[in-house]
Amino acid sequence: MSDNKKIKVIINDQELMVPEGITILEAAHEAGVHIPTLCHLDLHDFKMINQTASCRVCMVEAQGRNTLVPACVTKVSEGLEVQTNTIRAITARRMAVELLLSNHPNECFTCPKNLECELQALAAELNVREIRWEGDRMDYPKDLSSGAIVKDSNKCIYCRRCETACNEVQTCGILSGIGRGFEAFVGPFGNIPMVESSCTYCGQCVQVCPTAALTEVYHMEKVWEAINDPDKHVIVQTAPAIRVALGELFGMDAGTIVTGKMVTALKRMGFDAVFDTDFGADLTVMEEAAELIYRIKNNKTLPILTSCCPAWVKFIEHQFPELLEIPSTCKSPHIMFGTIAKTYYAKKNNIDPNNIVVVSIMPCIAKKAEAKRPELTKDAHDNVDIVVTTRELGKMIKEAGLDFPNLPESEYDKPLGETTGASVIFGTTGGVIEAALRTAYEWMTGEELKHVEFDQLRGLEGIREATVKVGDSNLNIGIAHGLGNARTLLESIREGKSKYHAIEIMACPGGCIAGGGQPYHHGNDEIIKKRQEAIYEEDRNKKIRKSHENTEILELYKEYLGEPFGKLAHELLHTHYEERERI
C-alpha cells in the first residue's frame, strides 16, 4: 500500500478521501463518526495493537456485504459505502453486549473497576437495561497467589487485550486462551497460579483490561490500619511519575503537575511524615554512577544495566539467567529509601525501626511483589511494608473526602526531603541513565557539566542509542522500554554483539509514566506523551539538577554511609539476583 494514495469512501452519506489500507474504524474517526468498540486497542506509538474482532461490538453495514462486518479489522476499498448507525447494526451491538453481560457477575457496586469498566460504560451507551438471557455463569476461584495481580476469570470477556500486551508487546508469553465456548477465558498456560508462572507483574495486562478480570492486589485497608495505629510511625513516599498522573483521577488534564497538592492530601490523610522517592532516586544515582565508573576503571563486566525496575529484573531472572552478572546490584529507589528510613532516619529521630511503617506510592504493580522479596530486608525488617498504586491513592483521597483540585500546596518533610531534577526524570524512559550520566560525567572528568539535558537520550522510540562524550572517552548508551524491546537488547548481549557501556531498561512502554498502576490511559498515546513532557518540565524547574549536588544526600554519606559504593553503602543499598524457572 502507498502511504500517499487516497481513496474515496462514503460513511453515513459523507464522502471522504482517506489513506488506502486503513480500516473502517479509522476512516470513521477521520469523519468524526463514533463507532463503539471493546476488544479493539490501538496504542500505535507503542506498538500495542489488538485487532481480534472478538467482541463484535463495532459491527457496521457495508455496501455489497450480506452480513455485518467488524469495523476494527475491515479495510476500506475504493468507493466503499458504510452505514454505522442502522437499526440492524445497533441491534447487533446491543445483542453482543447483552450476551457478554449474561455471563458476567452482577457486582458492579463492589467491583474494583466500578465506573472505570469499559463494558459497564458500553452497556450504558447502548442503553442496555436488562439481561434477556439468564443462565449459568462461569464460576472460577480468584487467583490472589502473586501478591501483586488479581486474576478474576469470571470477569474475562475474552477480548484478548491482555494476551496482546503480554505476548506481543512484552514477549513474556504468560497469557493465552484457555477452554472453548462459554467457559473460555485468558490465563497462564494450564491455568496455573500466577505466582508459579514467569509473570513479571509489569501490569500492562491490567492497564489494558477493559473489565476487572485483571486488577492489582489492593492494600488500601492496610494503609488505613497503619495510620490509625497509635503505636506506629507511618511514613509515605511518592514516586516521580505519580505527580504527573494523579490529577487525571480528579478530572485534571493529563500531565498536570500536582506535587504540592499531593503532599497536602497525604498529610491530611494522617501520615506522620511525607517524603519523595526522588530522594531514593538521587541515592540510586550516586550508587549506580559509582558502580559504572568502578566497572569501567577496573575492566569489570559491561554493559551495566540499570536495576530500578522490578518487572524487568524479574524478566531477566526468568528469561536470561545467564546474564545476571550484568545488571547493577543497586536496589530500586523506593527500596533504598525504605532502607534508609529504617536505619538512618530511625536513629536520627530516635524511633524504634519496629514501629516504622514505610508506605510506597508507586506507578507500578510489580513494586508490590518486589517489596516482599526476601533479599530486600534489613535485620528482619522489610525495607518497604506496603505498596499502593497511583489508582489506589486516588481512591483513598476520595475516601477521605478531600477536594483534591482545590487543595493548597505543601512541601515534603525533612530530613530526606531535598531532591533534584535528576531524580524526577526517573519517571520516564531514558531518565535513569540520563540522571546517572549527569553525575558520572563530573566524577569522571572533574569538570562541570553545564548542559545537563542529554537530548539524544530522550524520546519514545522503543530502542534508542547514543554516544556520549565524557572527557576523552565515548560512552555508548542503549535504552529500551517495553520488555519486547528489552529482549532485543538482551539477545544482542547474549550473542556478543553489544557495543554498549550502559543500558537502561524499563518494563513499561514509556517507562513509569505508563506503569501498570497509573490511571488508565484507555489506549490514548497523547496521555503518555503529556505525562513525559510534565516530567521534563518538573526537572527544568528544580534548583538543583544533579544528584551529587543534593546537600541532604551528601550529609547522609558524611554522617552515615561513608562513600558511594563503599562497604556500608553496599551492605544497605545493594542486592543480588537469582535464576528463576521459565514457565
LOTIDREN-690046 format. One record per residue (C-alpha): residue in one letter; y, z, x. Coordinates in steps of 0.25 Angstrom, whole numbers, padded with zeros to 4 digits, always signed. Layout:
% residues N
aYZX...
//
This chain:
% residues 583
m+0000+0000+0000s+0014-0003+0005d+0024+0009+0005n+0035+0000+0001k+0029-0008-0010k+0033-0004-0024i+0026-0008-0037k+0031-0007-0052v+0025+0003-0061i+0029+0008-0075i+0027+0023-0078n+0031+0027-0092d+0038+0013-0094q+0047+0016-0082e+0046+0005-0071l+0045+0009-0057m+0043+0004-0043v+0034+0013-0035p+0027+0012-0022e+0013+0005-0023g+0001+0014-0022i+0007+0027-0028t+0001+0034-0039i+0005+0034-0054l+0009+0049-0052e+0018+0045-0040a+0024+0034-0048a+0027+0043-0060h+0034+0053-0050e+0043+0041-0046a+0046+0038-0060g+0049+0053-0063v+0037+0054-0073h+0029+0067-0073i+0014+0066-0073p+0007+0079-0073t-0003+0082-0062l-0012+0093-0058c-0022+0089-0047h-0012+0080-0040l-0005+0085-0028d+0003+0077-0018l+0009+0085-0006h+0012+0071+0000d+0019+0076+0013f+0007+0086+0016k-0004+0076+0012m-0009+0085+0001i-0012+0075-0010n-0022+0078-0021q-0025+0066-0030t-0039+0069-0036a-0034+0066-0050s-0044+0076-0055c-0035+0083-0065r-0032+0071-0074v-0018+0077-0077c-0010+0065-0073m-0016+0054-0082v-0007+0043-0086e-0009+0029-0093a-0009+0017-0084q-0008+0003-0090g-0021-0005-0089r-0029+0008-0087n-0039+0012-0099t-0039+0027-0094l-0028+0036-0090v-0026+0037-0075p-0022+0049-0066a-0008+0046-0061c-0010+0054-0048v-0020+0044-0042t-0018+0031-0049k-0010+0021-0041v+0001+0013-0047s+0000-0002-0047e+0010-0014-0050g+0015-0013-0064l+0007-0001-0068e+0011+0005-0081v+0009+0020-0083q+0012+0029-0095t+0011+0044-0091n+0014+0051-0104t+0006+0044-0115i-0002+0053-0125r-0015+0049-0118a-0010+0053-0104i-0004+0066-0109t-0017+0069-0117a-0026+0067-0105r-0017+0076-0096r-0018+0087-0107m-0033+0086-0108a-0034+0087-0093v-0027+0100-0092e-0034+0105-0105l-0047+0103-0098l-0043+0110-0085l-0038+0121-0094s-0051+0122-0101n-0058+0126-0088h-0046+0135-0083p-0045+0150-0084n-0035+0155-0095e-0028+0165-0086c-0014+0159-0083f-0007+0172-0085t-0014+0179-0074c-0017+0167-0065p-0011+0167-0051k-0004+0153-0054n+0001+0156-0068l+0014+0148-0069e+0011+0141-0056c-0002+0134-0061e-0001+0119-0062l-0012+0118-0072q-0004+0128-0081a+0009+0120-0079l+0002+0107-0083a-0004+0113-0095a+0010+0118-0099e+0016+0104-0096l+0005+0097-0105n+0007+0107-0116v-0008+0112-0116r-0009+0123-0125e-0023+0125-0128i-0037+0122-0121r-0045+0114-0130w-0058+0114-0122e-0062+0129-0121g-0075+0131-0114d-0081+0137-0101r-0073+0138-0089m-0076+0139-0074d-0079+0154-0070y-0079+0155-0055p-0076+0168-0047k-0063+0168-0040d-0064+0167-0025l-0056+0178-0018s-0064+0178-0005s-0054+0173+0004g-0043+0184+0002a-0033+0172+0002i-0036+0162-0008v-0042+0164-0022k-0050+0153-0028d-0052+0153-0043s-0061+0141-0046n-0059+0143-0061k-0045+0138-0060c-0048+0126-0052i-0045+0113-0059y-0051+0104-0049c-0039+0097-0045r-0043+0097-0030r-0030+0100-0024c-0035+0112-0016e-0046+0103-0011t-0036+0093-0006a-0028+0103+0001c-0040+0110+0007n-0047+0097+0011e-0037+0086+0014v-0025+0094+0018q-0030+0106+0025t-0044+0100+0028c-0051+0113+0027g-0061+0108+0017i-0064+0120+0010l-0062+0116-0005s-0070+0105-0013g-0074+0103-0027i-0086+0112-0032g-0094+0109-0044r-0092+0098-0054g-0086+0096-0068f-0082+0108-0076e-0085+0118-0065a-0079+0111-0053f-0069+0118-0044v-0064+0117-0030g-0068+0127-0019p-0075+0129-0006f-0088+0122-0003g-0099+0129-0010n-0089+0137-0017i-0090+0148-0006p-0079+0159-0006m-0066+0154+0001v-0068+0165+0011e-0081+0158+0016s-0074+0145+0017s-0066+0139+0028c-0053+0140+0020t-0041+0143+0028y-0033+0149+0016c-0022+0140+0018g-0019+0140+0004q-0016+0125+0002c-0026+0125-0009v-0019+0136-0016q-0006+0129-0014v-0011+0116-0021c-0020+0122-0032p-0014+0120-0046t-0020+0132-0052a-0025+0145-0047a-0038+0140-0043l-0033+0144-0029t-0023+0155-0026e-0020+0165-0015v-0026+0179-0016y-0015+0187-0022h-0011+0200-0014m+0002+0204-0022e-0004+0216-0028k-0008+0221-0014v+0007+0220-0010w+0012+0228-0022e+0002+0239-0020a+0006+0240-0005i+0021+0240-0009n+0018+0251-0019d+0010+0260-0010p+0020+0270-0004d+0011+0273+0008k+0012+0258+0013h+0024+0252+0021v+0023+0237+0015i+0030+0226+0023v+0030+0212+0020q+0033+0199+0028t+0036+0185+0023a+0032+0172+0030p+0042+0162+0033a+0038+0152+0023i+0040+0162+0011r+0055+0161+0011v+0056+0146+0009a+0046+0146-0003l+0046+0159-0011g+0059+0155-0018e+0051+0144-0025l+0043+0154-0033f+0057+0158-0039g+0062+0145-0043m+0070+0143-0030d+0070+0129-0022a+0059+0127-0012g+0064+0130+0002t+0073+0141-0003i+0074+0152+0008v+0072+0165+0001t+0070+0174+0013g+0081+0185+0009k+0077+0185-0006m+0062+0187-0002v+0065+0199+0007t+0073+0205-0004a+0061+0203-0014l+0051+0209-0005k+0060+0221-0002r+0062+0223-0017m+0047+0222-0019g+0045+0234-0011f+0041+0230+0003d+0044+0241+0013a+0048+0230+0023v+0050+0215+0022f+0048+0206+0035d+0048+0192+0039t+0035+0186+0044d+0045+0177+0052f+0045+0190+0062g+0030+0187+0064a+0032+0173+0066d+0042+0176+0077l+0032+0185+0083t+0022+0174+0082v+0031+0164+0089m+0032+0174+0101e+0017+0175+0102e+0014+0160+0099a+0024+0155+0109a+0020+0165+0120e+0005+0161+0117l+0009+0146+0118i+0016+0148+0131y+0005+0156+0137r-0005+0145+0133i+0003+0134+0140k+0006+0142+0152n-0008+0147+0154n-0015+0134+0151k-0022+0140+0139t-0027+0133+0126l-0017+0123+0120p-0013+0119+0110i-0009+0133+0104l-0010+0133+0089t-0001+0142+0080s-0008+0152+0073c+0001+0157+0062c-0006+0150+0050p-0019+0157+0046a-0024+0146+0038w-0024+0136+0050v-0030+0147+0059k-0042+0149+0049f-0043+0133+0049i-0045+0133+0064e-0055+0144+0063h-0063+0136+0053q-0061+0122+0057f-0058+0122+0072p-0064+0135+0078e-0066+0129+0092l-0050+0129+0093l-0048+0143+0090e-0042+0146+0104i-0031+0137+0101p-0023+0144+0090s-0012+0154+0094t-0018+0168+0093c-0005+0173+0086k-0007+0180+0073s+0001+0174+0062p+0016+0179+0060h+0013+0187+0047i+0001+0194+0054m+0009+0196+0067f+0020+0203+0058g+0009+0212+0051t+0004+0216+0065i+0018+0220+0070a+0021+0227+0056k+0009+0236+0058t+0011+0239+0073y+0026+0238+0078y+0033+0239+0064a+0024+0251+0060k+0026+0258+0073k+0041+0255+0073n+0042+0261+0059n+0032+0272+0060i+0023+0267+0049d+0008+0268+0049p+0002+0254+0050n-0008+0258+0040n+0003+0260+0030i+0010+0246+0033v+0006+0235+0023v+0010+0221+0028v+0012+0210+0017s+0014+0196+0021i+0020+0186+0012m+0015+0172+0016p+0015+0158+0012c+0001+0157+0016i-0012+0161+0009a-0020+0161+0022k-0012+0173+0027k-0019+0182+0016a-0033+0179+0024e-0026+0180+0037a-0021+0194+0035k-0036+0198+0033r-0041+0192+0046p-0048+0204+0053e-0042+0200+0067l-0028+0201+0061t-0028+0217+0061k-0022+0227+0070d-0028+0241+0070a-0036+0238+0058h-0023+0234+0050d-0021+0221+0044n-0009+0214+0050v-0005+0210+0036d-0010+0217+0024i-0006+0208+0012v-0002+0193+0011v+0005+0187-0001t+0009+0173-0002t+0023+0168-0006r+0018+0165-0020e+0013+0180-0021l+0027+0185-0016g+0033+0177-0027k+0025+0183-0038m+0028+0197-0032i+0043+0195-0032k+0042+0190-0047e+0033+0202-0050a+0043+0211-0044g+0054+0205-0053l+0063+0201-0042d+0073+0189-0045f+0070+0182-0032p+0080+0171-0032n+0091+0181-0034l+0087+0192-0024p+0097+0195-0013e+0093+0192+0002s+0087+0203+0011e+0083+0203+0026y+0070+0206+0031d+0067+0220+0037k+0067+0225+0051p+0062+0226+0061l+0053+0214+0061g+0063+0207+0053e+0070+0197+0063t+0065+0183+0062t+0069+0169+0068g+0069+0155+0063a+0057+0152+0072s+0049+0161+0063v+0054+0155+0050i+0049+0141+0053f+0034+0147+0054g+0035+0144+0039t+0033+0128+0041t+0025+0119+0049g+0030+0117+0063g+0037+0130+0062v+0028+0139+0070i+0027+0130+0082e+0042+0128+0082a+0045+0143+0082a+0035+0145+0093l+0042+0133+0101r+0056+0140+0100t+0050+0152+0107a+0041+0145+0117y+0052+0135+0121e+0061+0146+0126w+0050+0154+0132m+0044+0142+0140t+0058+0137+0145g+0067+0149+0145e+0077+0140+0139e+0084+0142+0125l+0079+0133+0114k+0092+0128+0108h+0086+0119+0097v+0075+0128+0090e+0071+0117+0080f+0059+0109+0084d+0061+0098+0074q+0049+0090+0080l+0040+0101+0075r+0045+0101+0061g+0041+0092+0049l+0030+0092+0039e+0021+0081+0045g+0007+0087+0045i+0005+0085+0060r+0017+0085+0069e+0018+0086+0084a+0030+0087+0094t+0032+0089+0109v+0042+0100+0112k+0048+0100+0126v+0048+0115+0131g+0055+0115+0145d+0047+0105+0154s+0035+0106+0144n+0032+0098+0132l+0024+0105+0121n+0016+0097+0111i+0016+0103+0098g+0008+0100+0086i+0010+0104+0071a+0001+0103+0059h+0002+0109+0045g-0009+0108+0035l-0023+0110+0040g-0027+0096+0039n-0017+0093+0050a-0021+0105+0058r-0035+0099+0058t-0030+0086+0064l-0023+0094+0076l-0035+0103+0078e-0044+0092+0079s-0035+0086+0090i-0036+0099+0097r-0051+0099+0096e-0052+0085+0101g-0044+0088+0113k-0033+0079+0108s-0022+0089+0106k-0009+0088+0115y-0002+0100+0109h+0002+0113+0115a+0004+0120+0102i+0001+0117+0087e+0006+0123+0075i-0003+0123+0063m+0000+0127+0048a-0011+0126+0038c-0002+0123+0026p+0005+0109+0025g+0019+0112+0028g+0016+0126+0034c+0018+0139+0028i+0029+0134+0019a+0018+0127+0011g+0008+0138+0013g-0003+0141+0002g+0005+0154-0003q+0018+0147-0005p+0024+0143-0018y+0016+0131-0024h+0023+0118-0020h+0015+0110-0030g+0014+0098-0021n+0029+0097-0018d+0031+0093-0004e+0046+0096-0005i+0044+0111-0007i+0037+0112+0006k+0048+0104+0013k+0059+0113+0007r+0052+0125+0012q+0051+0119+0026e+0066+0116+0026a+0069+0130+0022i+0061+0136+0033y+0069+0128+0043e+0082+0132+0037e+0078+0147+0038d+0075+0144+0053r+0089+0138+0055n+0095+0150+0048k+0089+0160+0057k+0098+0166+0068i+0086+0167+0078r+0077+0155+0078k+0067+0159+0090s+0056+0169+0088h+0058+0175+0102e+0073+0178+0099n+0069+0187+0087t+0074+0201+0092e+0064+0209+0084i+0053+0201+0090l+0058+0203+0104e+0059+0218+0100l+0045+0218+0095y+0040+0213+0108k+0048+0222+0116e+0045+0235+0109y+0030+0232+0105l+0023+0219+0108g+0027+0216+0123e+0027+0202+0125p+0023+0190+0117f+0008+0186+0119g+0007+0200+0126k-0004+0210+0125l+0001+0218+0113a+0006+0205+0106h-0007+0198+0108e-0015+0210+0102l-0006+0211+0090l-0001+0197+0087h-0013+0188+0091t-0027+0186+0085h-0039+0177+0086y-0047+0167+0078e-0061+0165+0075e-0071+0154+0071r-0074+0153+0056e-0085+0145+0049r-0081+0132+0044i-0086+0130+0029
//
